[in-house]
Amino acid sequence: MGRLAVETSRPPGGAVGWTPWNPYGRIDWYETVEFHADDFAWWMYHGGDLARLRAHLAAASDSEYVAAADQVATMRATGSIRARLISSYLLPQRQDWVEADLADPMTVGLSRELTRLLVPAATTAAQLDRIAQLTGGAPLDSILFGKAHLYNMVCQVGPTSAPAVAALLDSCRTVKDRQFVAGILAQLPSDEAYRALLERSDQPGVATALAKADKRCPRRATRFSESP
């Protein structure tokens, strides 16, 4: 399904006159189903479907989950790079799959739309670094599909995600976005996260998050204030 996309095309001959479904005389466009290459950048068409599948899998019973995982494993075995990346996205518990995808030479040079499927499946900072390499050092905001993927990444990688979140903070374009990302950093119980906030405390929207971090971990804040 991921290789199928509905494309809007103009009929041969260009513009047409009035038709029952086109009473205003506009160009009479029509839609066709196109079958694309395996590395087609298709997330815009089917990303919502995969997100819903992943949500259903997370809420499935143990028996349902095992049965579904067996089906996904069968699809992964087809050898398609798309099927492999989708399987890692759907079942992030299978870290052996994620590691295999990150090490696979076929993953190098893929479109970001495919490689970014591995972001919400990552559980280590080393995996995030590898994803950054595969995407040519692309800013994190360009390979995240919204807040859900960011939440996945932070929850699964934990405090060691601080450098990636700090890099995302640097790419924020609005104060609102900066407040949101800084608020995530403020909740990470690590010196690295706190230092990232301190170094950016003069940026609009960061001071509030820093104050919350001080209240959350007062001993850490005191230790930093006393250090030379």
C-alpha positions, 0 to 999 in steps of 0.5 A, spaced: 500 500 500 505 504 501 507 504 494 500 506 491 499 514 491 493 518 488 495 523 483 491 528 480 492 529 472 490 533 466 486 530 461 489 530 454 488 536 450 488 540 457 482 544 459 475 542 457 468 546 457 462 545 461 461 538 464 455 536 469 461 535 474 465 541 472 459 546 471 464 552 472 468 551 466 475 549 470 480 545 467 477 538 468 482 534 472 482 527 473 485 522 478 489 516 477 493 511 482 500 510 481 505 505 483 511 508 485 518 505 486 520 502 493 524 508 496 518 513 494 517 519 499 510 517 501 509 518 508 504 524 506 499 519 503 500 513 508 503 516 515 496 516 518 495 509 517 501 507 520 500 511 526 493 508 527 496 501 526 502 502 531 497 505 536 492 499 535 498 494 536 500 498 543 493 497 545 492 490 543 492 484 548 498 479 548 495 474 543 493 479 538 500 482 539 504 476 538 499 474 532 500 481 529 508 481 530 508 474 526 504 477 520 509 483 520 515 479 521 513 475 514 512 482 511 519 484 513 522 477 510 520 480 503 526 484 503 523 490 501 527 496 504 520 499 505 517 493 509 523 493 513 523 500 516 515 500 517 516 493 521 521 497 525 516 503 526 510 498 528 514 494 533 520 498 536 520 493 541 524 489 536 530 493 537 534 487 533 530 490 527 532 497 528 539 495 529 539 491 522 536 497 519 541 502 521 546 498 519 544 496 512 547 499 506 541 500 503 538 505 508 544 510 506 541 515 501 534 513 502 529 519 502 528 522 509 521 520 509 523 513 509 529 514 514 525 518 519 521 512 520 526 509 525 526 516 529 520 513 534 523 506 534 530 509 537 531 507 544 539 509 544 543 516 543 547 512 538 541 510 534 539 517 534 546 519 531 546 514 526 539 516 523 543 523 523 548 520 519 543 517 514 539 523 513 546 527 512 545 531 518 538 534 517 536 538 523 531 534 527 525 538 526 525 536 519 525 528 520 520 528 526 513 527 524 510 532 529 510 531 537 508 524 537 515 522 534 518 527 539 514 524 545 516 517 543 524 519 542 524 522 549 520 517 552 524 511 549 531 514 549 531 517 556 535 523 559 541 521 553 536 524 548 538 531 551 543 533 545 538 531 540 532 535 544 537 541 545 539 541 537 531 541 536 531 547 541 536 551 536 532 550 530 525 553 533 523 558 529 517 561 534 517 563 541 511 558 542 515 552 539 522 554 543 517 554 550 515 547 548 521 544 547 525 547 552 519 545 557 521 538 555 529 539 556 527 541 563 523 535 565 530 531 563 533 529 570 540 530 567 546 535 568 547 535 560 539 537 559 540 543 565 546 545 562 543 546 555 538 550 558 543 554 562 547 556 555 540 558 552 537 562 558 538 568 554 533 566 548 526 568 549 521 562 552 527 558 555 527 562 562 521 559 564 523 552 563 529 553 566 526 556 572 521 550 572 528 545 572 530 549 578 524 547 582 524 540 579 531 539 581 533 544 586 540 540 588 542 540 581 541 547 580 544 549 587 550 545 584 551 549 578 550 555 581 556 554 586 560 551 580 566 556 578 
